[in-house]
Amino acid sequence: MDLKTLAPCLLSFALYWIFFIPADQPSVSALILKCLPTINLAVAVDLQSKPLSHRQNMIWWGLAFSAIGDAALVWPWGFLGGIVNFAIAHYFYIRSVPTVHFLGKRPLLSVTIGLALYSAGLLIWHLLLRPGLSDPVLSLGVPVYIAWLTTTVWRSAVAGEWVMFLGSAIFMVSDCLIGINEFYMPIANSQEWIMSTYQVAQLLITVTAIREQEQKQKEKEG
């Protein structure tokens, strides 16, 4: 696995924290610092040997729309745009996960994990987020987005793609923190928690695309 392409990504992660700009100070500088890590992750995927595999292409598109979502969330008025772009990103992440059968090789485990994940998402929405959702568009959009994000996590588990599962599960944690902070109650050091989990999640998702390089190399040698 060629991790050299991740060096600029790790540097941009470091720059985000070194020049940390609080979320209540939106600016072009904040936008650059927030978007640069995700853009660099997409570049790392694109630098893999051509042609890119289906998974690599899908993850590249997911990261691209994530970067747009990052930009939208810099300003409070961009919240809905952020949700839309991250929903599109998760469409590509879901498509990146290979499954031959709907419930995978272990149907009972897939059903059990699915019930646990969707139940958790439903409880978080019903108990913590729904009471604070006064905007009619967000009242509909947030639960739909939760279900969509949960699908990314579940499909990764069904496929047995455990690095992708871990990444998307941490992504879910990050987004839950955003929701709780926005619609339920303020979280101490919310930006630090949200962005650290988000960056780890996107890094793990990107690693699954880079690991695909090993499979391509094996097929070429075979």
Secondary structure as GFF3:
##gff-version 3
##sequence-region A 1 222
A	DSSP	three_ten_helix	4	6	.	.	.	ID=ss1
A	DSSP	alpha_helix	7	18	.	.	.	ID=ss2
A	DSSP	alpha_helix	28	46	.	.	.	ID=ss3
A	DSSP	alpha_helix	54	72	.	.	.	ID=ss4
A	DSSP	three_ten_helix	76	78	.	.	.	ID=ss5
A	DSSP	alpha_helix	79	96	.	.	.	ID=ss6
A	DSSP	alpha_helix	107	123	.	.	.	ID=ss7
A	DSSP	pi_helix	124	129	.	.	.	ID=ss8
A	DSSP	three_ten_helix	130	132	.	.	.	ID=ss9
A	DSSP	alpha_helix	136	159	.	.	.	ID=ss10
A	DSSP	alpha_helix	162	183	.	.	.	ID=ss11
A	DSSP	alpha_helix	190	221	.	.	.	ID=ss12
###
